């Protein structure tokens, strides 16, 4: 299965339906089912008081990666206006990429070692 490692506190808003874009500096051609893995590294929370819900070092979500959008000023402005919380949980800059996630669902956590980029997990 295809897996993407993301640091908390950026996984929890995906699971709660607040964050629909994972922002990256590079594009991906992959489309389809992707699992989200929580890194063991925790980043500072961009939204004070927010909580993290998932164990670290585990595959915790199943989603569909449906699009990879190269960010423009217009795209960034739209995200910022329509969803300030989504905007707070991303790194929005012209030329970066927004990986669009849909149909997110929690799964029973699977302990796993993460990797950079999209990687394969074999049970």
Z-matrix of the N, CA and C atoms (Angstrom, degrees):
N
C 1 1.438
C 2 1.520 1 109.35
N 3 1.319 2 116.34 1 147.46
C 4 1.459 3 123.09 2 -179.51
C 5 1.525 4 109.02 3 -83.02
N 6 1.337 5 116.29 4 134.53
C 7 1.464 6 121.90 5 -174.88
C 8 1.525 7 109.31 6 -134.33
N 9 1.325 8 115.00 7 146.00
C 10 1.451 9 122.49 8 175.07
C 11 1.523 10 108.31 9 -126.14
N 12 1.331 11 116.54 10 125.50
C 13 1.458 12 121.15 11 177.91
C 14 1.518 13 109.19 12 -87.98
N 15 1.338 14 115.08 13 132.15
C 16 1.465 15 122.13 14 178.97
C 17 1.529 16 107.21 15 -134.80
N 18 1.326 17 116.89 16 140.04
C 19 1.466 18 121.16 17 176.78
C 20 1.520 19 110.53 18 -75.92
N 21 1.337 20 115.42 19 145.64
C 22 1.452 21 119.56 20 166.76
C 23 1.523 22 106.46 21 -74.54
N 24 1.294 23 120.27 22 148.38
C 25 1.445 24 129.47 23 14.00
C 26 1.522 25 114.09 24 -92.47
N 27 1.330 26 118.56 25 24.46
C 28 1.462 27 121.60 26 -176.15
C 29 1.529 28 113.86 27 -88.40
N 30 1.334 29 117.69 28 -12.49
C 31 1.465 30 120.88 29 178.14
C 32 1.536 31 111.13 30 -82.19
N 33 1.314 32 117.00 31 -44.47
C 34 1.465 33 121.02 32 -177.27
C 35 1.527 34 113.04 33 -53.98
N 36 1.350 35 120.28 34 -45.32
C 37 1.468 36 118.24 35 179.13
C 38 1.531 37 113.25 36 -66.59
N 39 1.322 38 117.67 37 -24.21
C 40 1.471 39 120.02 38 174.11
C 41 1.526 40 108.34 39 -67.18
N 42 1.319 41 116.89 40 -48.32
C 43 1.459 42 121.81 41 -179.59
C 44 1.521 43 113.20 42 -63.73
N 45 1.314 44 116.79 43 -29.28
C 46 1.470 45 121.13 44 -179.69
C 47 1.526 46 113.11 45 -89.17
N 48 1.317 47 117.04 46 0.26
C 49 1.459 48 120.56 47 177.43
C 50 1.516 49 114.56 48 79.58
N 51 1.328 50 117.17 49 15.92
C 52 1.461 51 122.17 50 179.26
C 53 1.524 52 110.53 51 -90.22
N 54 1.315 53 116.63 52 -35.31
C 55 1.468 54 123.01 53 -174.73
C 56 1.528 55 108.82 54 -111.32
N 57 1.335 56 115.87 55 119.26
C 58 1.462 57 121.41 56 -179.10
C 59 1.518 58 112.70 57 -111.25
N 60 1.327 59 116.30 58 -8.13
C 61 1.461 60 121.44 59 179.82
C 62 1.519 61 109.69 60 -123.54
N 63 1.316 62 116.58 61 129.80
C 64 1.455 63 121.81 62 169.01
C 65 1.519 64 105.50 63 -99.17
N 66 1.327 65 117.33 64 118.24
C 67 1.458 66 120.74 65 -175.54
C 68 1.524 67 110.45 66 -90.69
N 69 1.318 68 114.27 67 134.82
C 70 1.460 69 121.76 68 -177.77
C 71 1.524 70 110.35 69 -138.07
N 72 1.321 71 116.35 70 161.90
C 73 1.467 72 120.96 71 178.08
C 74 1.522 73 111.36 72 -85.94
N 75 1.322 74 117.03 73 -8.18
C 76 1.465 75 121.83 74 -176.22
C 77 1.529 76 110.10 75 -131.42
N 78 1.342 77 116.12 76 153.60
C 79 1.469 78 119.67 77 179.40
C 80 1.525 79 111.30 78 -85.66
N 81 1.322 80 115.48 79 171.39
C 82 1.465 81 121.92 80 171.25
C 83 1.519 82 108.72 81 -138.41
N 84 1.308 83 116.16 82 143.89
C 85 1.464 84 121.78 83 173.96
C 86 1.525 85 111.13 84 -92.40
N 87 1.339 86 116.21 85 -10.02
C 88 1.464 87 120.01 86 -176.90
C 89 1.528 88 110.41 87 -69.25
N 90 1.320 89 115.72 88 135.85
C 91 1.460 90 123.02 89 171.77
C 92 1.521 91 106.80 90 -135.37
N 93 1.313 92 116.28 91 138.71
C 94 1.458 93 119.56 92 178.86
C 95 1.510 94 111.23 93 138.00
N 96 1.326 95 115.14 94 -165.97
C 97 1.462 96 121.57 95 -178.21
C 98 1.525 97 109.23 96 -65.43
N 99 1.325 98 114.08 97 133.44
C 100 1.463 99 120.57 98 176.89
C 101 1.523 100 108.11 99 -139.68
N 102 1.299 101 116.04 100 141.65
C 103 1.458 102 122.08 101 177.89
C 104 1.524 103 108.32 102 -102.56
N 105 1.315 104 116.01 103 145.64
C 106 1.457 105 121.70 104 -179.02
C 107 1.521 106 109.40 105 -106.09
N 108 1.309 107 115.17 106 127.62
C 109 1.461 108 124.32 107 -178.61
C 110 1.526 109 108.35 108 -111.19
N 111 1.327 110 117.02 109 134.66
C 112 1.458 111 120.96 110 176.53
C 113 1.523 112 109.39 111 -86.26
N 114 1.301 113 114.84 112 127.16
C 115 1.456 114 120.70 113 176.34
C 116 1.524 115 109.52 114 -66.89
N 117 1.313 116 116.73 115 159.05
C 118 1.468 117 119.65 116 173.73
C 119 1.524 118 110.27 117 -79.41
N 120 1.328 119 115.84 118 -12.89
C 121 1.469 120 121.64 119 178.54
C 122 1.530 121 108.94 120 -89.40
N 123 1.335 122 116.21 121 132.41
C 124 1.463 123 121.55 122 177.87
C 125 1.525 124 108.24 123 -109.69
N 126 1.322 125 116.36 124 131.04
C 127 1.463 126 122.55 125 179.73
C 128 1.532 127 109.13 126 -93.75
N 129 1.334 128 117.44 127 161.50
C 130 1.471 129 119.35 128 174.04
C 131 1.527 130 109.60 129 -60.60
N 132 1.311 131 116.80 130 142.25
C 133 1.466 132 121.40 131 -177.01
C 134 1.526 133 110.21 132 -80.96
N 135 1.342 134 117.80 133 121.84
C 136 1.468 135 120.31 134 179.72
C 137 1.526 136 113.41 135 -73.80
N 138 1.325 137 117.06 136 -12.90
C 139 1.468 138 121.36 137 178.62
C 140 1.533 139 106.83 138 -118.89
N 141 1.333 140 117.55 139 98.89
C 142 1.466 141 120.34 140 -176.97
C 143 1.530 142 112.49 141 -53.52
N 144 1.325 143 114.87 142 137.07
C 145 1.453 144 120.57 143 176.98
C 146 1.526 145 114.38 144 88.13
N 147 1.328 146 117.39 145 -8.19
C 148 1.464 147 119.70 146 179.23
C 149 1.533 148 109.13 147 -71.47
N 150 1.309 149 115.79 148 151.29
C 151 1.460 150 120.79 149 -178.80
C 152 1.514 151 110.70 150 -111.18
N 153 1.326 152 115.36 151 153.65
C 154 1.456 153 119.80 152 173.52
C 155 1.523 154 108.12 153 -101.22
N 156 1.327 155 115.92 154 141.81
C 157 1.462 156 120.18 155 -171.49
C 158 1.528 157 114.13 156 -110.86
N 159 1.317 158 118.05 157 -11.03
C 160 1.461 159 119.27 158 -169.89
C 161 1.524 160 112.74 159 -115.62
N 162 1.334 161 115.63 160 149.14
C 163 1.466 162 118.95 161 176.76
C 164 1.529 163 109.98 162 -68.42
N 165 1.312 164 116.33 163 146.28
C 166 1.464 165 121.03 164 179.94
C 167 1.530 166 110.44 165 -78.96
N 168 1.329 167 115.39 166 151.19
C 169 1.459 168 120.42 167 178.27
C 170 1.516 169 113.63 168 71.85
N 171 1.342 170 116.69 169 29.62
C 172 1.468 171 120.66 170 -178.32
C 173 1.523 172 111.40 171 -136.56
N 174 1.321 173 115.93 172 150.38
C 175 1.455 174 122.11 173 169.58
C 176 1.529 175 105.33 174 -82.03
N 177 1.349 176 116.94 175 122.02
C 178 1.465 177 119.74 176 -169.72
C 179 1.530 178 114.91 177 -127.09
N 180 1.330 179 117.84 178 -16.99
C 181 1.458 180 120.82 179 -177.50
C 182 1.519 181 111.26 180 -133.14
N 183 1.324 182 115.38 181 152.24
C 184 1.462 183 123.12 182 172.04
C 185 1.524 184 105.54 183 -118.80
N 186 1.333 185 117.30 184 135.38
C 187 1.466 186 121.21 185 -179.42
C 188 1.523 187 109.04 186 -148.12
N 189 1.325 188 114.57 187 174.65
C 190 1.458 189 120.78 188 172.02
C 191 1.521 190 107.44 189 -113.28
N 192 1.314 191 116.15 190 126.24
C 193 1.454 192 121.81 191 173.43
C 194 1.522 193 105.76 192 -88.86
N 195 1.343 194 116.70 193 109.49
C 196 1.464 195 120.71 194 -169.57
C 197 1.516 196 114.21 195 -107.98
N 198 1.346 197 117.44 196 -16.50
C 199 1.453 198 118.42 197 -176.91
C 200 1.521 199 109.84 198 -161.19
N 201 1.320 200 116.09 199 157.26
C 202 1.457 201 123.28 200 174.42
C 203 1.526 202 105.74 201 -132.89
N 204 1.314 203 116.07 202 110.25
C 205 1.460 204 121.98 203 -172.01
C 206 1.524 205 109.98 204 -107.86
N 207 1.331 206 115.90 205 124.69
C 208 1.468 207 119.64 206 173.71
C 209 1.529 208 106.96 207 -75.38
N 210 1.312 209 116.40 208 126.24
C 211 1.460 210 121.16 209 -173.86
C 212 1.530 211 112.09 210 -73.22
N 213 1.317 212 113.57 211 134.13
C 214 1.463 213 122.63 212 173.01
C 215 1.521 214 107.29 213 -119.18
N 216 1.315 215 116.94 214 168.20
C 217 1.462 216 120.05 215 176.54
C 218 1.526 217 110.44 216 -58.18
N 219 1.328 218 116.74 217 -40.62
C 220 1.467 219 121.20 218 -179.87
C 221 1.529 220 111.53 219 -63.50
N 222 1.337 221 116.89 220 -45.29
C 223 1.466 222 121.08 221 179.07
C 224 1.528 223 110.23 222 -60.65
N 225 1.314 224 116.27 223 -46.49
C 226 1.465 225 120.99 224 -178.51
C 227 1.531 226 110.45 225 -62.56
N 228 1.310 227 117.37 226 -44.74
C 229 1.461 228 121.94 227 179.18
C 230 1.534 229 110.77 228 -59.40
N 231 1.344 230 115.96 229 -42.52
C 232 1.467 231 120.64 230 -179.60
C 233 1.530 232 111.18 231 -63.13
N 234 1.334 233 117.02 232 -45.83
C 235 1.473 234 120.32 233 178.85
C 236 1.522 235 109.89 234 -61.76
N 237 1.318 236 116.98 235 -45.65
C 238 1.463 237 121.29 236 -177.85
C 239 1.525 238 111.77 237 -62.01
N 240 1.333 239 117.31 238 -40.18
C 241 1.468 240 121.23 239 -179.37
C 242 1.529 241 112.53 240 -74.65
N 243 1.338 242 116.52 241 -42.18
C 244 1.467 243 120.26 242 -174.96
C 245 1.521 244 113.50 243 -80.73
N 246 1.329 245 117.51 244 -28.24
C 247 1.456 246 119.60 245 -177.82
C 248 1.528 247 111.06 246 -150.63
N 249 1.329 248 117.18 247 84.45
C 250 1.465 249 120.11 248 179.59
C 251 1.530 250 113.29 249 -57.12
N 252 1.348 251 116.86 250 -33.33
C 253 1.471 252 118.69 251 179.57
C 254 1.525 253 110.38 252 -70.11
N 255 1.330 254 117.39 253 -41.28
C 256 1.469 255 120.82 254 175.10
C 257 1.530 256 109.08 255 -57.33
N 258 1.312 257 116.03 256 -46.86
C 259 1.462 258 121.78 257 -179.07
C 260 1.533 259 110.69 258 -59.82
N 261 1.330 260 117.18 259 -41.15
C 262 1.461 261 121.41 260 -179.24
C 263 1.524 262 112.18 261 -63.22
N 264 1.328 263 117.00 262 -29.68
C 265 1.462 264 121.26 263 -177.73
C 266 1.526 265 113.32 264 -94.55
N 267 1.326 266 117.50 265 23.07
C 268 1.461 267 120.12 266 177.72
C 269 1.507 268 111.22 267 -139.95
N 270 1.321 269 115.41 268 171.53
C 271 1.461 270 122.25 269 175.84
C 272 1.520 271 106.27 270 -113.82
N 273 1.317 272 114.94 271 89.03
C 274 1.458 273 121.69 272 -174.16
C 275 1.519 274 110.12 273 -93.94
N 276 1.335 275 114.76 274 117.72
C 277 1.454 276 122.10 275 179.53
C 278 1.523 277 107.60 276 -153.49
N 279 1.320 278 117.03 277 138.66
C 280 1.465 279 121.25 278 -179.58
C 281 1.535 280 109.25 279 -53.75
N 282 1.335 281 115.16 280 131.96
C 283 1.459 282 121.37 281 179.54
C 284 1.520 283 114.36 282 96.28
N 285 1.348 284 118.13 283 -15.90
C 286 1.464 285 120.95 284 174.61
C 287 1.524 286 108.24 285 -80.92
N 288 1.342 287 117.33 286 -177.27
C 289 1.459 288 121.83 287 -175.40
C 290 1.519 289 111.40 288 -127.40
N 291 1.331 290 114.86 289 143.63
C 292 1.463 291 122.49 290 176.07
C 293 1.522 292 107.30 291 -112.96
N 294 1.322 293 116.25 292 113.26
C 295 1.460 294 121.81 293 178.26
C 296 1.523 295 106.33 294 -88.05
N 297 1.323 296 116.82 295 116.18
C 298 1.460 297 121.25 296 -175.22
C 299 1.522 298 111.52 297 -86.16
N 300 1.335 299 115.05 298 126.36
C 301 1.465 300 122.48 299 -179.43
C 302 1.518 301 110.09 300 -111.79
N 303 1.327 302 116.44 301 136.45
C 304 1.470 303 121.96 302 176.91
C 305 1.520 304 109.10 303 -134.06
N 306 1.336 305 115.03 304 166.15
C 307 1.475 306 122.63 305 175.51
C 308 1.529 307 112.22 306 51.78
N 309 1.311 308 115.40 307 49.70
C 310 1.464 309 121.79 308 -178.83
C 311 1.525 310 109.67 309 -78.07
N 312 1.320 311 115.71 310 135.23
C 313 1.468 312 120.16 311 175.61
C 314 1.513 313 110.02 312 -143.06
N 315 1.329 314 114.97 313 145.46
C 316 1.461 315 120.59 314 177.24
C 317 1.521 316 109.65 315 -74.23
N 318 1.325 317 115.24 316 148.29
C 319 1.458 318 121.16 317 174.14
C 320 1.529 319 107.86 318 -127.82
N 321 1.313 320 116.52 319 166.14
C 322 1.456 321 120.51 320 173.22
C 323 1.521 322 107.54 321 -62.74
N 324 1.332 323 118.66 322 125.68
C 325 1.465 324 120.73 323 -176.56
C 326 1.530 325 113.09 324 -56.01
N 327 1.330 326 114.61 325 137.05
C 328 1.463 327 122.61 326 178.09
C 329 1.520 328 107.47 327 -118.18
N 330 1.339 329 119.06 328 110.47
C 331 1.462 330 119.65 329 177.47
C 332 1.535 331 110.20 330 -59.81
N 333 1.318 332 115.74 331 133.45
C 334 1.459 333 120.48 332 -179.46
C 335 1.521 334 109.49 333 -159.68
N 336 1.302 335 115.13 334 155.31
C 337 1.456 336 120.88 335 175.78
C 338 1.523 337 107.64 336 -89.37
N 339 1.318 338 117.26 337 127.46
C 340 1.459 339 121.44 338 -177.96
C 341 1.515 340 113.11 339 -81.92
N 342 1.337 341 114.83 340 169.66
C 343 1.460 342 122.40 341 178.41
C 344 1.526 343 108.29 342 -146.37
N 345 1.313 344 116.15 343 166.00
C 346 1.451 345 120.69 344 174.70
C 347 1.516 346 110.61 345 -74.98
N 348 1.328 347 116.32 346 150.62
C 349 1.464 348 120.80 347 178.52
C 350 1.517 349 111.34 348 70.66
N 351 1.328 350 115.36 349 -168.81
C 352 1.469 351 121.00 350 175.49
C 353 1.522 352 107.26 351 -83.18
N 354 1.308 353 116.42 352 129.29
C 355 1.456 354 120.54 353 -178.37
C 356 1.523 355 110.50 354 -130.36
N 357 1.324 356 115.44 355 165.19
C 358 1.468 357 121.86 356 -178.59
C 359 1.520 358 110.15 357 -100.01
N 360 1.323 359 115.03 358 135.04
C 361 1.465 360 122.00 359 173.83
C 362 1.506 361 107.76 360 -112.78
N 363 1.318 362 115.90 361 127.44
C 364 1.459 363 121.72 362 176.37
C 365 1.512 364 108.09 363 -116.98
N 366 1.325 365 116.47 364 115.03
C 367 1.466 366 121.08 365 -177.81
C 368 1.505 367 111.59 366 -62.68
